[in-house]
């Protein structure tokens, strides 16, 4: 199955920080780990979350060395080690006190290269294009169009004015709706002007080439969006946001989610939805169960929905929904990074249950190194599953290769009309 390595990928989901943004902070090895999902496992193991903010890398090392051995078997950690080996010539399997200063110098040198992103994402990872969700700068369009195409993250419009999450914000603070409205000079005083803001956002992104919009509100609330009348939403909008009760705020958000879906559908744009496991080390995972979306799929048969992350660990629920509904598709982004073993089991089960034209893959990384490692993991997972199918006689080699090409390239190309 070596030919899988040669398949070009349409990468359906990334959060990659710009080279300029990365270079704003002091560059060293531990910044690379901090900007990756490996950080989450260090925190889970007990490393203080604020240890990453130490100004000097040797101070971070003093924390790091206490917890590294607790995470060396975790895939998040091994993904970055893989990237260090393949991209930076690292020969070890764990970081030592003798290793990190030299690796830090190599990281600095790499980000001094003008072609670093093109080299890693295009030449090494084999990405034709990557769909980019920059949730920390929704109002701006700062990306390299030769590498990325934008996806509109609609959370600010759904969550509303003066929204403050009770959960950690993560690597970047998400854009507020107030920031977007100010940048685009649209008033938030009237309900109708708020709807105009949403229409403007969808139209701006569509004209910039966005192939989809995204809902990732499971990080802040349940994915159960009930029907609310426009009159009721307008009444609630006119109240001071801080005076809204929990149920009133939810009702207003529910209406906005439905409005986003309707407007995106009218523009021919599908909806990516974050389902399943949540980053940031503190949240309510039940909010992201894809079963909450069942009513939406019934209400909007002409809208195409993509459930991101295989809804891990709610994979069987996601498979069942994709099997039932012709307008529900799946993306197994992030899962090979979480666990290649879990990804192999899940992907093999998917092929038993769901038509394979309903599957695609994205990296879901913040740094190009992790995106590269994610691509390696995805290819290896596909190879393992296909090898098993060939061995048992389900497919011949040619059919197995074509199926891999469909999942990694053709399905996304057709679905997003790229």
C-alpha positions, 0 to 999 in steps of 0.5 A, a space after each residue: 500500500 506504499 502508493 497511498 503515500 503518493 495520493 494528494 490530499 484535500 485537507 478539509 479542516 485546519 487551524 494553522 497559525 500564520 508564520 507571522 503569528 508564530 514568529 510574534 512569540 519567542 520561538 523554541 522547541 516548547 512553543 511547537 509543543 505548546 501550539 499542538 495537542 500534545 499540550 493537552 496531555 501534559 496538562 492532563 498529566 498534571 503539568 501546570 497550564 501556565 508553565 507554557 507561559 514561562 518566558 525562558 525555555 529552560 524554565 519550561 524544561 524544568 516543568 516538562 521533564 517532570 511530566 514527559 515520561 507520563 505522556 510518551 505513549 500518547 499519540 499527541 506526543 508521538 505525533 510531534 516526535 514524528 514531525 521532529 524526526 522527519 522534518 528536523 532530523 531528530 533521531 530520538 523518541 523522547 526529548 532530553 536535556 541535551 536535545 532541546 537547545 539544538 532542536 530549538 535552534 532548528 525550529 528558529 531556522 525553519 521559521 526563518 525560511 520563506 518557503 517553510 509552509 509550502 515545503 511542509 504542507 505541499 511537498 512533505 504532507 502532500 496537501 493540494 489545499 487546506 480548509 482553514 478555520 481561523 476562529 481568532 480572526 473571523 473578521 479578517 482574511 489573512 491566509 496564503 491562497 496558494 495553500 489555504 481556503 477559508 471556512 467561516 466559523 459562525 460561533 460569534 453570530 450564534 453565541 451573540 453579544 457580550 458572550 462569555 464562555 465559562 470554559 477555557 478559551 484555549 490557544 487563541 481567544 475567539 473573535 467576538 461578534 462586537 469585533 466583527 461588527 465594528 470592523 465591518 461597520 455594521 450596527 448591533 442595535 437592531 435585530 434586523 441589522 444583526 441578521 444583515 451582519 450574518 448575511 454579510 459574513 456568509 457573502 464575504 466568505 463565499 466571495 473569498 472562496 469559502 466552500 463551507 461554514 462551520 458551527 463549533 458551539 459544542 465548546 460553549 453549549 449543547 448542539 440541541 438547537 430548538 425551533 424559535 420564532 423570529 418574533 420571539 428571537 427579535 423580542 429577546 434580542 432587544 433585551 440587554 444581553 446581561 439580563 437574559 436568563 439562561 433559557 432566554 439566551 439559549 432560545 436566541 442562540 437556537 434561532 441564530 443557529 437555524 438562521 445561519 443554516 438557512 442562509 448558508 444553504 441558500 448560498 449553496 454552502 454545506 455546514 461543518 459541525 464540531 462533534 465529539 471530543 473537546 480540547 482545552 482540558 475542561 468542558 462538557 463532552 455530552 454537549 457534542 453528542 451528534 444525536 442532538 442534531 437529529 432534528 436538524 437533519 430532518 428539518 433541513 433535508 436540502 442542507 449538507 452537513 459534515 460531522 467532524 472528528 467522527 464524533 469520537 467517542 460517539 462514533 456509532 451514533 455518527 455512523 448511524 446518522 450518516 447511514 440514515 440521512 442522505 445529507 449527512 457526511 463524516 470527517 475523520 479529522 483528528 481521530 488518527 492523531 488521537 489514536 491510530 488504533 482507535 482510528 483503524 477500528 473506527 474506520 474499518 467499522 465505518 466501511 461496514 456501515 456507511 457508503 464510502 463517498 460520505 467520508 473525508 479527512 482533515 488534519 485539524 492542527 495549529 502548526 504545520 509540523 502537526 498537520 504533517 504528522 496528522 497526514 502521516 497518521 491518516 495515510 497509515 490508518 488508511 493503509 492498515 484498514 485497506 490491507 485488512 480488506 485486501 487480505 480478506 478478499 473484500 478488495 483488490 489492490 487497485 480498488 483499495 488504492 482508489 478507495 483511499 484516493 476517494 477518501 483523501 481527495 475525490 470525495 472532498 473535491 466533489 462535496 466542496 466543489 473545489 
